[in-house]
Amino acid sequence: MKIYQIDAFTKSVFSGNPAAVCPLEEWISDEIMLKIAAENNLAETAFYVKNGDKYEIRWFTPKVEVDLCGHATLAAAYVLFHYENHSDSVITFQSPRSGDLTVTKEGDLLSLNFPVDKLEPIPLTNEILDAFDSKPQLAFKGKTDYMLVFNNEEEILNLKPNFEKISKLNVRGVIVTAQGDNSDFVSRFFAPQSGVNEDPVTGSAHTTLIPYWAKELNKTSLSAIQLSERKGYLDCELLENRVRISGYAACYLIGNLFI
């Protein structure tokens, strides 16, 4: 089986978010896909199967299958455009959990088109407050994550999460965010309950972040930085009930699996 490792939302290797991509001719068992993801030990491994002019796609952390993953979708598109002979400038992925997802190539820039997340304000419970060493201003819940809004970029950069307490929250993970100093907004993402203490760059979290900051800043085109150790850079746009999340990618590894 072929395997690629792609660094997403970056122009160079050793930054952005690494994802494994495994092209399949037909689906293999969920058990084997989860074992491959655990063996890769990356935040996400994407598997896809060509279906007519579209590609069915699924994503696995080392512990669970997830509903949506932005950086691994970007990585899968990069593989198709550069190594797997997809000649059109648009790819349509079919996700059993998130519907059709398109990726468009404009030069080296790849743009994801994802459904927007819907946010509901929630109270700042003791369980949430105890999970961090700094107090957020506001809390929201999306489809799968909590989103906590802080005062400024410095707070996000210096925030110390308690992974044990975060893991007990009944969500996929927690997004923390603030207005940026050199971008419209910044963020970090913690998901120990999904097998990823801190994700380097989280495309799917921006389906939550973009509508919030578009409203707060009264603009639909936004720049974003995810302030992980590896850092990621994203160009974002709100498109009514969809979002466009754009970035670059770089290939780190091409190989074969023997299973």
C-alpha positions in Angstrom: 0.0 0.0 0.0 1.3 3.5 -0.8 1.7 6.0 1.9 2.5 9.7 1.7 3.3 12.1 4.6 2.4 15.7 3.8 2.9 18.8 5.9 -0.2 20.9 5.5 -0.8 24.7 5.8 2.9 25.5 5.3 5.2 26.1 2.3 8.0 23.9 3.8 8.6 20.7 5.6 9.0 20.5 9.4 6.2 23.0 9.9 2.5 23.1 9.5 0.5 19.9 10.3 1.8 16.5 9.1 -0.8 14.0 7.8 -0.5 10.6 6.4 -2.4 9.8 3.2 -3.1 6.3 2.0 -4.7 5.8 -1.5 -6.8 2.6 -1.6 -8.3 0.8 -4.6 -11.1 -0.5 -2.3 -11.9 -0.1 1.3 -10.1 -2.2 3.9 -11.5 -2.9 7.4 -11.9 -0.2 10.0 -9.8 -2.2 12.3 -6.8 -2.1 9.9 -7.2 1.6 9.1 -7.2 2.4 12.8 -4.1 0.2 13.3 -2.3 2.0 10.5 -3.3 5.4 12.0 -2.0 4.3 15.4 1.3 3.0 13.8 1.7 6.3 11.9 1.2 8.1 15.3 0.3 11.4 13.5 -2.7 13.5 14.4 -4.5 12.2 11.3 -4.3 9.5 8.6 -6.5 10.0 5.6 -7.7 7.1 3.4 -9.5 7.6 0.1 -11.0 5.4 -2.7 -11.8 6.7 -6.1 -15.6 6.6 -6.9 -16.4 7.7 -10.4 -15.2 11.3 -10.7 -15.1 11.8 -6.9 -13.1 10.3 -4.0 -14.6 8.8 -0.9 -12.5 9.9 2.1 -12.2 8.9 5.8 -9.9 10.2 8.6 -8.5 8.5 11.6 -6.5 9.7 14.6 -4.4 7.1 16.5 -7.5 6.4 18.6 -10.7 7.2 16.7 -12.3 8.0 13.3 -13.3 11.6 13.1 -16.2 13.4 11.3 -14.1 16.0 9.5 -10.4 16.8 9.1 -9.1 19.8 7.2 -5.4 19.4 7.1 -5.6 15.7 6.1 -8.1 16.6 3.4 -5.6 19.3 2.1 -2.9 16.7 2.3 -5.0 14.1 0.3 -5.7 16.8 -2.4 -2.0 17.6 -2.6 -1.2 13.9 -3.2 -3.8 13.6 -5.9 -2.7 16.8 -7.7 1.0 16.1 -7.5 1.4 12.3 -7.4 -1.8 10.4 -8.3 -2.6 11.9 -11.7 -5.7 14.0 -10.9 -5.7 16.4 -13.8 -8.6 18.7 -13.0 -8.2 21.8 -10.8 -11.0 20.7 -8.5 -11.4 17.6 -6.4 -14.6 16.5 -4.8 -14.2 14.3 -1.7 -17.2 12.4 -0.4 -17.4 12.0 3.4 -19.9 9.7 5.0 -20.0 12.0 8.0 -19.6 15.5 6.4 -21.0 15.2 2.8 -19.2 16.5 -0.3 -16.1 18.6 0.3 -14.2 20.3 -2.6 -10.6 21.3 -2.9 -9.6 23.8 -5.6 -6.0 24.3 -6.8 -4.9 27.8 -7.9 -1.2 27.6 -8.6 0.3 26.1 -5.4 -2.6 27.4 -3.2 -5.2 24.8 -2.2 -8.6 25.9 -1.0 -11.0 23.7 1.1 -14.7 24.3 0.9 -16.3 23.1 4.1 -19.7 23.5 5.8 -19.8 26.2 8.4 -20.2 25.2 12.1 -22.9 26.6 14.2 -22.1 28.0 17.6 -24.1 28.2 20.8 -22.9 30.3 23.8 -22.4 28.2 26.9 -21.6 29.1 30.5 -18.0 29.0 31.7 -18.3 25.9 34.0 -15.7 24.9 36.6 -14.8 22.0 34.4 -13.8 24.3 31.6 -12.1 26.9 33.8 -10.1 24.2 35.6 -8.7 22.9 32.3 -6.5 26.1 31.7 -4.3 28.4 33.8 -6.0 31.5 32.3 -9.6 32.5 32.3 -11.4 33.0 28.9 -13.9 35.8 28.3 -16.5 33.7 26.5 -17.3 30.0 25.8 -19.2 28.4 22.9 -20.0 24.9 21.7 -20.0 23.9 18.1 -21.0 20.5 16.6 -18.0 18.7 18.1 -15.8 21.2 20.0 -15.8 23.9 22.7 -14.4 27.3 21.6 -13.0 29.6 24.2 -12.3 33.3 23.5 -9.4 35.0 25.3 -8.3 38.7 25.5 -5.3 38.7 23.3 -2.7 36.7 21.3 -0.2 36.7 24.2 -2.7 34.8 26.3 -3.1 32.2 23.6 0.6 31.8 23.1 1.3 31.4 26.8 -1.7 29.3 27.7 -1.0 26.2 29.7 -3.6 23.4 29.2 -4.3 20.6 31.7 -4.6 17.7 29.3 -6.0 15.3 31.9 -8.9 17.7 32.7 -9.5 18.5 29.0 -9.7 14.8 28.2 -12.7 14.6 30.6 -14.7 17.2 28.7 -17.5 15.6 26.6 -16.3 17.1 23.3 -13.8 16.2 20.5 -11.5 18.9 21.6 -11.2 22.6 22.7 -10.4 25.5 20.5 -8.8 28.6 22.1 -8.7 31.8 20.2 -8.1 35.6 20.3 -7.7 38.5 17.9 -4.2 38.4 16.4 -1.4 40.9 16.5 -0.2 40.2 12.9 -3.3 38.3 11.6 -7.1 38.7 12.1 -7.2 35.9 14.6 -5.0 33.2 16.2 -5.9 29.9 17.8 -4.7 26.7 19.3 -6.4 23.3 19.5 -6.3 20.6 22.2 -7.9 17.2 21.9 -6.3 14.6 24.3 -9.7 12.8 24.3 -9.1 12.1 20.5 -5.5 11.1 20.9 -3.9 14.5 20.1 -2.8 16.6 23.0 -2.2 19.7 20.8 -2.8 19.6 17.1 -0.4 21.7 15.0 -2.9 23.1 12.6 -6.6 22.2 12.6 -8.6 23.0 9.4 -11.9 21.7 10.8 -11.6 24.1 13.8 -11.7 27.0 11.4 -15.2 26.0 10.4 -16.0 27.2 13.9 -13.5 30.1 14.1 -14.3 31.8 10.7 -18.0 32.6 11.3 -17.2 33.9 14.8 -14.4 36.2 13.8 -16.2 37.3 10.6 -19.0 38.6 12.7 -16.8 40.1 15.4 -14.5 41.9 12.9 -17.3 42.6 10.3 -15.3 41.2 7.4 -15.6 38.0 5.4 -12.0 37.5 4.3 -9.6 36.8 7.2 -6.0 35.8 7.9 -5.3 33.2 10.6 -2.3 31.7 12.4 -2.5 28.6 14.6 0.1 29.2 17.3 1.4 25.6 17.8 5.1 24.9 18.0 5.1 24.1 14.3 2.7 27.0 13.4 0.3 27.1 10.5 -0.9 29.9 8.2 -4.4 30.0 6.7 -6.4 32.3 4.5 -10.0 32.2 5.3 -13.3 33.3 3.9 -16.9 33.1 5.0 -19.3 32.1 2.2 -22.7 32.2 3.7 -23.2 28.6 5.1 -19.8 27.4 3.9 -16.2 28.5 4.6 -13.1 28.6 2.3 -9.9 27.6 4.1 -6.8 28.0 2.0 -3.1 27.1 2.4 -0.1 25.4 1.0 1.5 22.0 1.5 4.8 20.2 1.2 5.7 16.5 0.7 7.9 15.0 3.4 7.7 11.3 2.7 6.6 8.8 0.0 6.8 5.1 0.8 5.0 1.7 1.0 3.3 -0.1 3.8 3.6 -3.9 4.2 0.6 -5.3 6.1 
